[in-house]
Amino acid sequence: MPNAAVERWVRLGSPLGAGETTTAVWFERHFEALIDEEGAVLRLPGRQVELAEFRLAARIALRRLHGYLRSARAETLRAEQPLEGTFDGGTLVGSADLVVTRGDGHAAVIDMKWTRRSADYRAQLAEGRHLQLAIYAELLRQATGHQPDVAYFMLRDASLHAPDACFFPEARVAAGPDAESAEAVWQRLLVTWRWRQTQFARGEFEVVLEGLEETPESLPPAGALDIEFQYEGFNDYLRLAGDWE
């Protein structure tokens, strides 16, 4: 629902040229309709405080996002931008929350998150694990011929996080010794995909669980992504590892 508020604001027509007061007035006029259509549960008895907190957070998030975009001198803004491209495995499709373009034609992809775990996404950027953004960036590069910048916008605390401040001068830079560009992360994805496809062709399928010891076959090759352990509650392959509880 917070994303929906930003999408509607983008469709205001020319939100980037609007002043802060105009944006605030727009929010007050459209917030109630947004709740009625997509968040009616917040009107149930006992949820008034939650609704008030959400209203405040959404108002601040929209105002600060507007400020980040204006400081970047963005000229065009598209919400839920369809993206499509190809890779070794075929076609990839997706939808970027926001695609921002400056007057010089340089673009950036923003992925919006409604979560309290800002530190997790900062860590992704600092450790070169921002795979979702890297995929969006590659699909946009294929469509435009230019490598875009990337950033996460955290709606709950209205903060923008990026690998550097080149596109968004007011972003919180998430730098680290293992930080990599979105383009480099994409290349690691390709190496990883080819490695796994080679294993699949041999009939080898690894179930990645924290309790299992590494084997030579489970170690990724140079240039591949590091193996991340999936939260076991969401792992569809636990039964293959003998966990029947």
C-alpha positions in Angstrom: 0.0 0.0 0.0 2.8 2.6 0.6 4.1 1.8 -2.8 0.6 2.5 -4.2 0.7 6.0 -2.7 3.9 6.8 -4.5 2.5 5.3 -7.7 -0.5 7.6 -7.5 1.7 10.6 -6.8 3.8 9.9 -9.8 0.7 9.8 -11.9 -0.2 13.3 -10.6 1.4 14.5 -13.9 4.5 16.4 -13.0 5.3 15.7 -9.4 9.0 16.6 -9.8 8.1 20.2 -10.7 5.6 20.5 -7.8 6.7 22.3 -4.7 6.6 20.7 -1.2 3.3 22.4 -0.3 1.6 21.0 -3.5 2.9 17.5 -2.6 1.6 17.8 0.9 -1.8 19.0 -0.3 -2.0 16.1 -2.8 -1.3 13.6 0.0 -4.0 15.0 2.3 -6.6 14.9 -0.5 -5.8 11.3 -1.7 -4.8 9.5 1.5 -8.3 8.7 2.6 -9.3 7.2 -0.8 -6.1 5.1 -0.8 -7.0 3.6 2.6 -10.6 2.9 1.5 -9.4 1.1 -1.6 -6.3 -0.7 -0.4 -6.1 -0.6 3.4 -9.6 -0.7 4.7 -8.5 -3.1 7.5 -6.8 -0.1 9.2 -10.3 1.4 9.8 -11.3 -1.6 12.0 -11.9 -0.9 15.7 -8.7 -0.9 17.7 -6.4 0.0 14.8 -6.7 3.8 15.0 -3.2 4.2 16.3 -1.8 2.0 13.6 -3.6 4.0 11.0 -2.3 7.3 12.4 1.3 5.9 12.5 0.9 4.8 8.9 -0.4 8.2 7.8 2.5 10.0 9.4 5.1 7.6 8.0 3.6 7.8 4.5 3.4 11.6 4.6 7.1 11.9 5.6 8.2 9.3 3.1 6.6 11.0 0.2 8.0 14.4 1.2 11.5 13.1 1.6 11.4 11.1 -1.6 10.4 14.3 -3.4 13.4 16.0 -1.8 15.8 13.2 -2.9 14.5 13.4 -6.5 14.8 17.1 -6.7 18.3 17.2 -5.3 19.2 14.6 -8.0 17.8 17.1 -10.6 15.5 14.3 -11.9 13.3 15.3 -14.8 11.2 12.3 -15.5 9.8 9.7 -13.1 8.0 6.4 -14.0 6.4 4.1 -11.5 6.0 0.3 -11.9 8.1 0.5 -15.1 7.9 -2.9 -17.0 11.3 -4.3 -17.8 12.3 -7.1 -20.1 15.5 -8.5 -21.3 17.5 -11.7 -22.1 20.3 -13.7 -20.6 21.8 -17.2 -21.1 18.7 -18.8 -19.8 16.2 -17.0 -21.9 13.9 -14.1 -21.1 13.7 -12.1 -17.9 10.8 -9.8 -17.1 10.2 -7.6 -14.1 8.8 -4.3 -12.9 10.9 -1.6 -11.3 9.2 0.5 -8.5 10.7 3.7 -9.8 12.8 4.7 -12.8 14.3 8.2 -12.5 15.9 10.0 -15.4 18.0 13.2 -15.4 18.1 15.8 -18.1 21.4 14.3 -19.4 19.6 11.0 -20.0 21.3 9.1 -17.1 18.8 7.0 -15.2 18.5 5.3 -11.8 16.4 2.4 -10.5 14.8 2.7 -7.1 13.4 -0.3 -5.3 11.0 0.7 -2.4 10.7 -1.4 0.7 8.2 -1.1 3.6 10.2 -2.7 6.3 12.1 -1.8 9.5 15.2 -3.7 8.3 17.0 -0.9 6.6 20.3 -2.3 7.9 19.7 -5.5 5.9 19.4 -3.7 2.6 22.4 -1.4 3.4 24.4 -4.6 4.0 23.3 -5.9 0.6 24.7 -2.8 -1.0 27.9 -2.8 1.1 28.6 -6.5 0.5 27.7 -6.7 -3.2 24.5 -8.7 -2.7 21.9 -6.4 -4.2 20.9 -9.0 -6.7 17.3 -7.7 -7.3 18.6 -4.2 -8.1 21.3 -5.6 -10.3 18.8 -7.5 -12.4 16.6 -4.4 -12.8 19.6 -2.4 -13.8 20.7 -4.9 -16.4 17.2 -5.1 -17.9 17.1 -1.3 -18.1 20.6 -1.2 -19.6 19.5 -3.6 -22.3 16.5 -1.4 -23.1 18.4 2.0 -23.1 22.1 1.1 -23.8 23.2 2.9 -20.7 24.0 1.4 -17.2 21.7 3.0 -14.6 22.5 3.8 -11.0 20.5 1.9 -8.2 19.1 2.7 -4.8 16.8 1.4 -2.1 14.2 3.7 -0.6 13.0 2.6 2.8 9.4 3.9 3.3 9.2 3.4 7.0 12.1 5.7 7.9 12.1 7.7 4.6 15.7 7.0 3.9 17.5 6.5 0.5 20.4 4.1 0.4 22.8 3.8 -2.6 26.3 2.5 -3.3 27.5 6.0 -3.9 26.3 9.6 -4.0 26.9 10.1 -7.8 23.2 10.2 -8.8 21.6 10.9 -5.5 23.8 13.5 -3.7 21.7 13.2 -0.5 21.6 9.4 -0.3 23.0 7.5 2.6 26.1 5.8 1.0 26.4 2.1 1.9 30.0 1.5 1.2 32.1 -1.4 2.3 35.3 -3.4 1.3 33.1 -5.9 -0.6 30.9 -3.3 -2.3 30.4 -3.9 -6.0 28.5 -2.1 -8.8 25.2 -3.5 -10.0 27.0 -4.4 -13.2 29.6 -6.5 -11.4 26.8 -8.3 -9.4 25.1 -9.1 -12.6 28.2 -10.7 -14.0 28.5 -12.8 -10.9 25.0 -13.9 -11.4 25.8 -15.2 -14.9 28.8 -17.1 -13.6 26.7 -18.7 -10.9 23.9 -19.6 -13.3 26.3 -21.3 -15.7 27.9 -23.2 -12.8 24.5 -24.5 -11.5 23.3 -25.4 -15.0 26.4 -27.5 -15.5 25.6 -29.3 -12.3 21.9 -29.8 -13.3 23.0 -31.3 -16.6 24.9 -33.9 -14.6 21.8 -34.6 -12.4 23.2 -32.8 -9.4 20.9 -30.6 -7.3 22.3 -29.0 -4.1 20.0 -28.3 -1.2 21.6 -25.4 0.7 21.1 -25.7 4.4 23.2 -24.3 7.3 23.6 -27.6 9.0 25.2 -29.4 6.0 29.0 -29.5 5.5 30.5 -28.0 2.4 31.7 -30.4 -0.3 33.9 -29.6 -3.4 30.7 -29.6 -5.5 29.1 -27.0 -3.3 31.9 -24.4 -3.5 31.1 -21.8 -6.1 33.8 -21.1 -8.7 35.8 -17.8 -8.8 33.6 -14.9 -9.9 30.4 -16.4 -8.7 28.0 -15.2 -6.1 28.5 -16.3 -2.5 26.0 -18.9 -1.4 23.4 -17.5 0.9 21.4 -19.7 3.2 17.7 -19.5 2.7 15.4 -19.1 5.8 14.4 -22.7 6.3 10.8 -21.9 6.9 10.6 -20.8 3.2 12.7 -23.7 1.8 10.7 -26.1 -0.3 13.4 -28.7 -0.4 13.9 -29.4 3.3 12.3 -32.9 2.8 15.1 -33.8 0.4 17.5 -33.3 3.3 15.6 -35.6 5.5 13.8 -33.0 7.7 10.3 -34.6 8.2 9.4 -32.8 11.4 
